[in-house]
């Protein structure tokens, strides 16, 4: 018998598999699990030659949705809801084809269980990896139909591995973090880090000055929160160590200046994303009122999303007050709660980290110490860091310009830029410059340089595991509808004047439970803008009180997402702050939480509620600053290091 060549078999296999997809008709994709009362989506495939009528019915024959699906096309049928297990299996008819679809079922309340358990375990036992794995497994348990063994396999193959293979930038963030860690390893080995310490020492002579210098550095790296966190944390850590500032305090300083400044400054990787969501919300509101109020619809359609964003900045009470509070804490040298305990421990020689803690970055590796006789030249550290910053800024402009074309406004350029690619370019360029400086001055051999690079990357591995588990938990919460459950639970019966504060609370709860501010904004902004316009009597940007509520509600989504992100132990920026600072992750969460809660409550009471009832934003912010200062002055504890020159 003649053998068919393997290549021909491969081609025939591809062709026949493609043909099979062309003639497929019926259900193309359905969720592994549906949550009672929460929306889900079915993807249907049309017949190969003609349009088909489809129907989706419950087990008892009740019609959920019907319509037409075009020939050779896929149709996503969204917002389907089943109320109980008895509604399954679904009967789906597309043309002449009928199919029974029976995904697993779980009650809606279970959607909050995985993130809640993960957060509670992390806070109680201070073991973040085990807590995150438990949360992912509990989510996979629902996806696997509450089969424990199948849930274990789904934890790995469906959620943990794909966390590094999606298209939302996770892989780029890991590579960026590893490259930046490698750069830090090289500049530590060639003496550049100690050079920075010696250069800054004449200025940062006290803990107060060291903290203020860290705050100013955080304001300077305004273009991206990831870059801000890693660059500021790794650069300032040797300086704050020398001044006996606790790692918990450094992590707080880094975390509370990263996202707030990136979310506010109009030139950042955040703002383009925020503007696109605001524009989506405006267009949805316009469509909603096109038939009943054409004048309002036209006004909303023509409104500039960028102008709306700029108008919301005075209403971003949490990020604005958080930035001010960091400065107040640094200047007054006063602290609250567990942070005061940590600062007292560090100042009195008890250690920069809590005894028994497990920092997510290993800074004790001998390969991260300067080689014998290495010169302490500050530019060996400053030039690689500056290279990262400039490369990212230039990369943002270049990649954005390529997408928008010549002559586009700067905001449009930044909105179309590829932040993940530019972060990779910047970290790689920083590594190359650090290597060139080390080899060019003959401080390190090639082998020593590469060993330092690997040691710097190795120091980041625990943090990378935490990130992957956190992203996996985020994927789980999306699969089981955690955000939808919270939005529906917290979003009913909203009085008009209380919309901003309730939106803030909803956004905070969603970001806290899911660990992501971006997903929270993506879900809520397109919902909040049309809802607020409708509840306000179909009034848009008319300059009256309704506009204040609309701007306040829109700003509350952004502010609440950052607040919840700051409080959550499963947030990637919280993990990166612990990483860059060399701090135990749960210690960072526990010490930062009271500060975030204090600023959040002041922002809610004076900002969200106050402005809704007529208080001007500038006065609300001023009163908020005064309250925060008073709390520090009368409730804070002052801790001064007796010998700050000894690290």
N, C-alpha and C positions, 0 to 999 in steps of 0.2 A: 504494500500500500504506500502510495506517495504521501509524504508528510507535507502539511501546509506550513509554509514559513511563518515563524513567530510574528514577524513584523506585519504580515498580512492578517493574521489573527487579531493582532492589536487594532489594526485599522478597522476591520470588520466589527470588532467589539465596540469601538467608539461610535461607528456609524449606526449600528443597531441600537445602542443605548440612547443615542440622540434621537433616533426615530421613535423609540419607545416614549420619550418625553413629549414628542410632538403629538402623538395620538392619545396621550394620557388625558383622561377626563374625570372630574370629580374632585375629591379632597386632595390637594397637593401638600398641605401642611396643617397640622393642628397642635395645640399645646399639649405637653405631657401631663399637665395638671390644670384644672380649673378650680377657682376659689368661689364658693357660694356668694352670689351677690356682687361679684367684681367682674368687670368687662374682660373679655378675651377676644382673640381674632382667629378666624379660619381663613386659609388661603385656598381658593378654588381654581381649578384649571378648566378653561373652556374647551369645547369640542374642536377637532382639527379643522373643520370646514365651515361651520356656521355658528352664529351666536346661540346661546342656550339660556333657558330660564332656570333659575335655581331656587330652591326652598330649603330652609333650615328649620327643622321641627324638633321639639322635645320628645321624650319617650311616650308621653300621652297624646302626642299629635298636635300640641299647641305650636303655632307658627311663631318663630323668632325673627326670621328675616326672609325676604324674597327679593328677586330682581333678575337682571340680565347679566350674563358674563360673556364677553366677546370671544369670537373664535380665536384659537391659538393664543389666548391671553390668560394671565393670572389675575385674580381679583381677591384683594384682602377684604374680608367681611369683618369689620371691627365692631366693638362695643356689644358683642353678644353676651348675654348674662343668663346663667342658670341659678336657680334659687336653692336647689337641694339635690342630693344624690339621686332622688327619684326621677329627675329630669333627664338622666342619662340612661342609655346611650342616645346621642343625637342622631336623627335621621336626616341625611343630607342628600338631596336630589339635584343633579345637574343634567338637564336634558332628560335622556332616557335612563341615565345611570343613577342608581340609588346606593348609598353606602351608609353603614352604621359607624359612628365615631364615638368611642367611649374612652376619653382621657380619664386619668385618675381625678378624684374629687377630694377637696379639703375645705373645711369651713373658713370663712373670711378672716376670722380672728386669728387663725393660725399664721397668717402672713406676718404678724408682728413678733411671733415667738422666736424665730432664729436670730434676728438682730438683737432683740431684747436679752435673750439668754447669753449671747456672745458678750454684750456690753456688761451685763451684771457679773458674769464669771471673770471677765478681765479686771473689773474694779475690785471684786472681792478677793480674788486669789492672786492678783498681780502677775498672771501668766497669760500673756496675750496670744501666743501661738496656739496653745491648747484651747483657749476660749474661742478664737476665730474658727478653728477647725470644728469645734462643737457646733457653732452657729451654721457653718456651711453644711455639716452633716444633717442637722435638723431640717434645713431647707430641702436638701436632697431627699430626705425621708418622705416629704409630701410629694415630690416629683416622682418618686419610685413607688407610690401607692402604699406608703407606710410599711414597706418591706425593708427591714434593717440591713440585710446583706446587700440587696440591690442598691440601697442608699449609699453604702460604703463605696461601691464601684462608681456610682454616679458622682459622688463627691470628687473623685479624681478625674475621671474621663470626661465628664460633662461640664464641670465648673472650674476646677483648679488648673488643668492644662489649658483650656481655652482662654483663661484669664491672661495668658501671655501670647495669645494668637488672634486677638480680635483686632478691629480696625479703629479703635478709639484712642490709640496712643500709648497703651500700657507698656508694650514692648519697648517703645522709644524712651519712655520714662525710666525703665530699668537700665537700658544701655547708657542713657545720659547720666544716671546716678552712679553706675559703675565706673564710667570714664572719669567723672568728676572725682570719685573716690580715688581712682588711680592717680589723677593729677595731684590730689592732696598728698597721697603717699610719696610722690616724687619730691614735691617741694618741702615735705617734712624731712626727707632723707638728705636733701642737698643743703639744708640749713636755712632755706628761705623762710620757713615758718618762724623759727627763732629770730630771724632778721626782722620780720614784721613786728614781733613782740618787742624787740629792743628799740625799733624805730618809733613805735607808738608809746612806749613806756614813759618818755618825758611828758607826754600829754595825758595819757590815761594813767595817772598816778594814784587814783583813788577808785574805790568801787563805784562811786557815783559817776565819775567821768567814764569809766569802762562801760557802764550800762547805757549812758547817753550816747557814747560812740557807737555801740551796737544798734541802738534805736535809729541813729542817723544813717548808719549803713543800710538798715532795712528800708528806710525811705528812699535811699539812692537807687537800689535795685528794684525799680518799680514796674518793670516791663513784664515780669512773670513770677508767679508765686513759687513755683518749684525752684527756679534759678535763685530767687531771693533766699529761700530757706537754706539751700545747700551751700551757696556761696558765703552768705553772712555767717551761718553757723560754723562752718569749717574754718573760716578766716579768723573769726573773733574768739573761737574756743581757747586757743593758747593764751590769749590776752586775758580773758575772764578767769581762766584757771590761775594765772599768776596773781590776779587780784583777789583770789579766794571768793569768787562769785560762784554759787552753786550751779551745777549743770541744769537743775530744774529751772532756775531763774533764766539762764541763757536760752533754754528751749522755749520758755514763755516769751521772752523778748523777740526771738526769731519768729515764732508762730503767729504772734499777734501783730506783727508788722508786714507779714508776707501777703496773705490774701486781702486784708483790708486796703492796703495801698494799691495792689494790682487791680482791685475792683473799682477804685475811685478814679485813679489817674486815667485820663482819656487815651493815653498811649500805652496800651498793654494788651496782652493776649486774652484777657478777660473781656474787655470792653466790646470788641467786635462780636463776640458770642452773645453778650447781653443785648446789644443793639439788634441783632438778628431776631432774638426772641421777642423783644418789644415790638418790632415791626410785624412779626407774626401775630401777636396779640391785637395790634391795631387793625390788621387786615381781617382777622376773624370777627372783631367787633363791627367793622364796616359791613361785612357780609350779613351779619346778624340783623342789622338795622337798615339794610338797603331798601327794603320794601316799605317799612313803616316810617322811616325818617331819612329820606334821600340826602337832605342837607347835612345831617350829622355824618352819614356814611361817606359823603364826599370829603368832608373835613377830616375824618379819620384816615381816609386813603391818602390824602395829600400831606398828612402830618409827618414831620421828620422824626424818625426813631432816634436819631442822634440827639436832636434837640430835646426830645422827651427824656432821654437818659441824663443829659446835662441838668435838666430841671429836677430830676430825682435825687441828685447828689446831696442837696441840703437835707433830704429825708432819709439818708443812709445813716441813721443814728448809731447803730451798733459799730460799724467799722470806723466811723469818725471818732466816736468816744473811745473805742478800743485803742486807736493810735494815740489819743491824748492821754489815756490812762497809763499806757506804757511809759510815756514821758514823765508823768507825775510820779509813778512808782520809782522810776530811775532817779529822778531829781531829789525826791524826798528821802530816799533810802528807807522807806517804810514798806512793810509787807503784812499780809493777812494770813491767818490760818497755817496750813502746812507749809506754805512757801516761806513764812517767817521761820519755821522750824528748820527748813532746809538751809536757809541763809545763815542762821545762827550756827548750825553744824559746820558749814564751810568756813565761816569767818573765824571760828575758834579752833580750827585744825582737825575737826572731826571727819573730814573727807568731802571731796567735791560731789560725791554721789552717796546715796544712802547705803550704809553697811548691809550687805546681803542683796543689794540690787543687781540687776542684770542689764547693763547698758546695751542698746541694740547695735552700737558700733564699738568694736574693740580698738581702743587707742593705745593699748599697752604693748603691741607687737614691737619687738626690737627692730624690725625692718622699717618701722615708722619713726625711728629715732635718727638724728643726724649721724652721718659717718664721722669717724674720728678725724679731726682737723678740718671739717667742713667750714668754710667762711659763712658768717651770718649776714648775708646780703639781702636786704628787704626786697629788692627788685626781683630776686629769683622766685619770690612768691607773688609779688604784685603784678608782674608782667603776665604770667599765665592767667590770673584772675581777670585782669583787664582785657586780655584776649578773649576770654569767654564772653564777657559783657559786650564788647564791641562786635564780636562775630554774631552774637544773637541779635543785637539791634540792627546790624546791617542785613543779616539774613531775613529778618522780619520784613524789612523794606523791600528787599530784592524779590522774595517769594510772593509778597503781596502785590508788587508792581507787575510781576509776570502774569498774575491772575486778573488784574483790573485794567492793565494797559497804561500807556503814558498819560500824564495830566490828571490822574484821579486824585481826589482829596486824600490827605494823609489818613484820615479815619477809615475811609473805604479800603485803602491799601492795607492797613493793619488788620481790618476785619477779614480780609481775604488771605492773609499770610498763613503760613504753615508753622505753627509754634513748635511742634514736635520735631520737625526736621531741623529747624534752626537751633534748637537746644542740642541736638546731636552734633551739628556743625561746631557749635561753640565749645562743647566739652571735648570734642576731638582736637580742635585747634589748641585749646588750653593744654591738653596732654602733650601735643607735639612741641609746643613752645617750652614747656617745663623740661621735656627730654632734651631739646636742643640746648637750653641753658646749662643743664647738668653736664652734658657731654662736651659742649663747646668750651666750658671753663675747666674741664677735666676734674670736676668735683666727684663725679661718679663714673664708673665704667659702664659699658653697655649692659653687662650682666646685672650690676647693682641697680641700674635704672629700671630694667625690666622687672627685677625682683621687687623693687619699691612700688612699681605700678600694680603688680599682682597683689602685694600686701594691702595696698589701698583699696583695691577692689574686694579682697577677701574680708576686709573690715566692714563692708557694706552688706554681707550676705544675709545676716540675721534680719536686717531691715528689709531686704528684698523679699524674704520669705513672708514677713508680716504684710508687706504690700500685696503680694500675690494672694494671700489668704483674705485680705480685706477686699480686694477686687472680686474674688470668688464670692464672698458674701454679698457684695453689691450685685453681682449677677443673679444670685439666688433671690434677693429681694425684688429684683425686676421680674423674675420668672413667676413668683408667687404673689405679685401685686401689692407689696408693702406700701408703696407710695400712694397707690389708688385707695387702699384701705384707710390710710391716715387722712388723705384729702377728703374722703367722703365722711369719715367719722367726725373730723374737726370742722368741716366746712358747711354744716347745716345751720339754717336760721341765723344769718349774720345781720345784726343791726348795722345800718349804714355807717354811723360814726365810728363803730368799733371794727370796721373792716381792716384798717391797717394793722392794728394790734393782733387781731385774730389771724390775719395772713402771716404776720411775723411768727406767731406761735406755731402755726401749721408748717411753715417752711422750716423752722428750727427743728420741729419733731421729725420731719421727713429727712432732713440732712443728718440729724443725729442717728436715726435708725438705719439709714442707708450708707452713711459715711461719704456722701458726695454732694457738694453744693451745685455742681453743674447739672446733674440729673434733676435735682430739686427745682432749679430755675427753669429747666426745660419743661417740666410738668406744670408748674404753677403759673408762670407768667402768661402763657396763652389762655389760661383759665381765668386768672384774676382780672386782667384788663377788660374783657367783655362783661364779666360779672359785675364789676364796679360801675361800669358805664350804664348797665341796665338798671342796677339798684339805685343809681343816682338819678333816675328819671330820664334815661337816655341823653344825659348831658356829658359832653366831652370836655375839651380844653377851652372853657369859656372864661377862665380867670376867676371864677367864683369859688364857693366852698366845695362844690363837687370836684373841681379840679384838684384842690388840696387833698381830698380823700383819694382821688385817682393816683396822683403822684405818690402820696404816702403809701398806698397799697402796693404800687409797683416797686417802690424802693424797699418796702418791707419784705418782699420776696428775696431780693438780693441780700439785704441785711440779715434776715432770718436764716438764709442758707449758710452764710458765713458763720453766724453764731452757732448753729447746730453742728457745723463742720468743726469748729474750735472745741466744742464740748465732747465730740465723739471720739472714742478710742479706736474706731475702725476707719477713720478718715486718713487718706493718703498723705495730706499735708501735715497732719498731726504726727504720723509715723516719720515723715521726712524731717520734721523739726527735732524729734527725738534722735534721729540718726545723725544729723549734722551736729548736734550738741553733745553727742556721746552720753545721752541720758537714758535711764530706764524709762521705757515707754509709758508704763502705767503711772510711775511717779510723775511724769510730765502731765499726764491727764489729770491726776488727782490734785496737783498743785495749781494748774491753770484753771480748773473748773470753777472755783469760787470767784476768781477774777472775771471770767467770762459771764458767769451768772449775775454778778453785781452790775457789770456794764450793760448786760442785756436787760435787766429789770429797770435800770434807770432810763435806758433808751425807750423801753416800752411805755413806761408811765409818763415821762416828760415829753418824749418824742412822738411816739405813735398816737397815744391818747391825747396828749396836750395839743398837738397841732390839729388834730381832728376837731377839737372844740375851740379853735381860734388862736392858739398860741403860735406866734411866728417861729419858724424853724430856727432862726439865729438865736432867739431868746431861749428856746428849748435846749439847744446845744450849750448855751452859756450856763443855764441853770444845771444842766447835766454835769458839766465840768466842775461847777461849784460843789455839787453833791458828792462827786467822786473825790474831790480834794478833801472835803470835810470827813468822809469816811476814813481816808488814809490818815488824816491829821489826828482824829480822835479815837479811831479803833485800830490803826496800824501800829506795828511794832518796829522800832528802829534798831537795826543791827549793823554795827560798824566793825570791820575787821581790825584786829589789833596789830597785825603785821601783814598788810596787803602785799608787800613785796615778795612774800614767799608763796610759791604755788605748790 
